[in-house]
Amino acid sequence: MNDRANKGNESAFQQIQPARTSPSGSRTKVVFTGIGSCLLAGSRSGEVYYFSSELPERSIDSQDAAELLNSGLFRLDLRS
């Protein structure tokens, strides 16, 4: 699959999955540091997240942040 097709799929997925707000309204920006792509559901919020090498930054429910950061595949986005 070429990069153009891949980006088209990511855009479609992101349009379907708008950012949700946790009960506390708290979001955390993280960066996927892996290679390829990753689709997962937050164990606390149940929110579905898609990350890829091409679009690694994403705002996630803060309830899910500790587990993702402890996995070694994510880091905090310090640019925000």
N, C-alpha and C positions, 0 to 999 in steps of 0.2 A: 504494500500500500504506500502511495507517495505522501509526502508531507502535506500537500494541499488537501487530499482526501481526509487525512487524519485531523487536520485543523477544522475542517468542515464538521466532522463528527463531534469534536469537542465543543464547538460553538452550539450545535444543536442540543447536546446534553446540558450545557450550562443554561441555555434558554429554558429548558424544561424544569430545571432544578434551581429556582430562585433562592437566594440566601434567606434562611429562616432566622427568626429571632428566638433565642432561648428564653425561658421564663424570666430570667434575670436581665435579659436584653444584652448579655455580654457575648462579644465575639472576640476571637483571637486570630491574628494573621500568622499563617505558617507557610513554609516553603518545603516542597517535596525535593529531596536530594537524591532520589534514586534515578535509575535509567529506565526509560520506557513509560508505562502508565500504570495507574493504580486506581481501582474503584473499591470503595469500602464504606461501611455504615458505622457511624459513631456509636460506640457501645453504650453511652449514656443518653444521648439525644435521639439516636435512631436516624439522624440526618445522613443522607447519602452524599459522599464526596468523590469527585473525580480529580485526580492529579496526573500530570504528565511532565516529561522532561521539557516539552515545548512551553507549557503553561503551568509552572510549578507553584505559583503563589495562589493562596486561597484563604478566605476568611471562614473560620469554622466556629461552631458553638464552643464556647470556653469550657463547657463540661467535658468535651472530648479531647481537649488540648494535651493534658498530662499523658494520657495513654499514647497518643500519636507521637509526641516528642520523645517519650521513653522507648519507642520502637527503633530509633536510630535512623529512620528514613525521613525524618522531618526536623526542621529547626524553626525557631521563631523568625518572623520577618521583621528585622530591625529597622527597616526603612520607614515604617509607619509611625 
